[in-house]
Amino acid sequence: MTAVAEERILLVEDDARIGANLVRALEHTGYVVSWTQTGAEGVGNATTTRPDLVLLDLGLPDMDGLDVCRAISHSNPDAVIIMLTARDEELDVVVGLDAGAVDYVTKPFKLAELLARVRAQLRRIPMSGESRSEGGLIVDPGARRASLNGTTLDLRNKEFDLLARLVVDIGRVVSRETLMADVWDEHWFGSTKTLDFHIAALRRKIDVDGAPSRITTLRSVGFRFEES
């Protein structure tokens, strides 16, 4: 399958065999790929070339991958970062998402799944229409901006997409399958754990201390954004 546009991908991976295989597969798909094998080189490359997506191994020889993630996210806030990691504990994943990553793939991984994650993260759901206001929350799809009680929310790409999708059906349940299809990819076949991590991150940014969460979980079904 050929990529629709020549999106630029930065691969930060110190394992020569894995790196070479990934470069070959990504270039065959149609992406423009840069490959670095240290964290410092990765940060420098991300700053100068401003890639659309970064595949970042957390087990690098010179820097902790989470520090690299924070540095890249700081220098290029629009970059989409996918972690490649052997750390699959929930706490490690949450820390990685807080550091600026939007998704993670645990090693060893299947190449087809990784490519699907890349396509899904580079995909953007169409955002149009008027701003929506609800209980101090304003979501402006056209500007990709949200604010709460007059303060702009610092939302990452997928967090904004989730919020925008949920408020479209405010007061109604949106199934997990619908969210994965609309925000990630209609052919998504990987773990949906990433949805739960992003919902948790979104809650931390929009919920007021002491008040019930605006996002209600319906176990094994989906999520509902509550009317105020």
N, C-alpha and C positions, 0 to 999 in steps of 0.2 A: 504494500500500500504506500502511495506517495503522499507526503505531507502537502497540504493545500498551499502553504506559503513557506518561505525559507526561514522558519523560526530558528533562532540561534540558541544553542544549548551548550552550557559549560559543564563538563564532567570533571569532578575533583575526586580522583580515585588513585590510590598508590599501588594497587595490585595490577601489574602489567598485563596479565592474562585477562582479567575481568575488564580492564580499561580498553584493551584492544578489541575485544569482542563487542563491547557496548558501542564504541566508536563506529565499528563496521556496521552494526545493526541500525544505529541511528542515522548514519549517512545514507544507508540503503533506503531508509524510509523517507528521506528527503530533507532532513534537518542539517543545518550547518553546525558542526561540532568543534569545540575547543576542548583540549584535554590537558589538565595539569595533575601532577602527582603529589603536590604538597599543599598544605593549607595556605601558606603565605602566597604561593603562586596563584592559588584559586581566588583569594581576596583581591590581589592585584589585577587579575584578568577580569573579574566581575566589575571592578571599578572602571576599567578602561573600555571594555567591550560592551558592557551592559547587556548581558544575555537575557533572553526571554524566560529561560528556565535553567535551573541549576540542579544537577544530580550530584549530591554531596555525600561522600563516604564519611562516616563519623570516626572511623578508626584510622586517622592519619598519623604519619610519623613525626611531624613537627609541631602540630597544634591539636588541641581538642576540637573535634568537629563541631561541637556546639558553639565554641568561640568563633569559628569560621562562619557558621550560620549567622550569628549575631552581627558580625562585621559586614558580611555581604548584604544582609537585610538592611543594615544602617546606611550603607553606601548606595544601594540600589533597591529602594522600598518596593518597586514594581516587579522585581524578580520573583519568580515562582520557584521555591526551593523544595525538592523532594529529598528526604534523607534515605541513604542506603545504610542499613545498620543491622548488626547482630543483636542489638539491645531491643528486645521486644516487650520489656516490662512496661506497664501502663505509665508509671511515673516518668520513665525515660522518654516515652513518646510525648507526654504532656510538656515536659521541659523542652523538648525539641520544637514543638509547635509554638510554645511561648518564645523561643529564640528566633522565630521567623519562618520556620518551615510550614508548608501547607499539607504535606502528606509524608508518608514513610513507607518503605518497602524493606522487609526483613530478609537478610541473607540466610541461606541461599534462596534466590528468587528465580522464577521462571521468566525468561526474556519476554514472552508474549504478555505476561501480566505487567511487567515494567513498562513496555511500550504502550499498553492500554492506559496506564496511569499517566504517562507523559501526555498522550493525546487528550485525556480528560482534563488535566490541569491547564493545558494551553487553550482549551475550549472556554469560551465565555458565553453564558446564556444571554440572549438578547434582553437588553434592559431599555424600556421606553415607557412613556406615559407620564402622568402627572405625579408630583410628590404626594406621599401619603403621610398623614399626621394622626397620631394616636397616643393620647396620654403623655404628652411631652416629647414623644419620639417622632422625628421627622425623617423619612427615607426618600431621597431624591435619586431615582434610578438613572436619569439622564446624566447627572453630574457624578454619579457613584459616590454620594456623600450621605452620611446619616448623622443626626445630632440628637442629643437627649437633654431636655431642659436647657436648651441654648448652647450646650457644649458639644463640639464636633467629636464624634466617636472615632477612635483610631482602630479601624477595622481592616483586616487583611482581606484579600480578594474573595476568598471563599466564604469568609465570615459575612461580608457584605452580601454576596450572592444568596446565602442562606437566609439572612434577615429579609432581603427583598422578596424572596420566594415565599417565606412564611407570611409576611404581612399582606401579600396578595389575597390569601385566604384567611384573613384574620378571624379568629373565633371558630375556625373549622380545622379539623384534623388533616394534616398533610402526611401521607404515608412515607415510610422510609424509602420505599421503592421510587416514589415520585421525586423525592428530594435527590436521591442518587442520580436519577435520570436527568433531572432538570439542571442540577448544579454541577454534577460531575460528567456523566456520559450515559447516553441511552443504552450502550452496550457494556456497561460496567459489570465486571464479574469478580472483582477482588473483594477483600473484606470491607464491610460497612462500618468497621470500628472507627475509621477516620471521621465518619459522620458524627459519632458520639463525641469524639474529641473536639470537633469544631463547634458543636452545640454547647459543650461545656465552656469553651473559650468565649463564645458569644454571650452566654449567660453572665460570665464574669464582667463583661463590659457594659451590659445594658440593665442588669438588675440592681435595684437600689437596696442598700444594706437594710436588713430587717423586714423588707417587703417580700411577698411571695414572688417567685420567678414569673416573668412574663411568658416564658416558654414552658409549657406543660408536656411531660413525657407520657405517652400512652404505650406501655410496655409491649414490645413486639409488634406494634402497629405504626406509630409515627409520633408527630409532634404537633402541638397547637399553640399558636401565638394568641395570648389572651387579650380580649378587649379590656380597656381600663374601666 
